[in-house]
C-alpha cells in the first residue's frame, strides 16, 4: 500500500528562491488528498497546499517553511506534526524504539 508524507523545506532567499531540506514530518497519510487536508486545516492563513496542482505549498512568510507531498519510501521523519498530539507514539524496547503511527487526514 502506498502511503504519503510531508517533506519540509526552508526558504533561504537568494534571487531565484533557494530552499534547504529540513526533514520529513512525523506523519503518515493514506492519500495525497489526506495530506493536503491536514496541511490546509493547520495553515488556514495560506493557500491550499495543492492550489497549483503541484502538491507543493507556498512558503509561509512567518516560518519560511514550505511543504511537499511525497511518497513514503521509508523516510527518516524528524519534524513534529503541526499538532503535537498527532505525533507517533514511541515505545522503548530491548531492541530500541518502536513508533506507532495513526494515519492522519
Secondary structure as UniProt FT lines:
FT   STRAND          4..13
FT   TURN            14..17
FT   STRAND          18..25
FT   STRAND          28..29
FT   HELIX           32..42
FT   TURN            44..45
FT   TURN            49..52
FT   TURN            61..63
FT   STRAND          65..71
FT   HELIX           84..86
FT   STRAND          89..93
FT   TURN            94..95
FT   STRAND          96..100
//
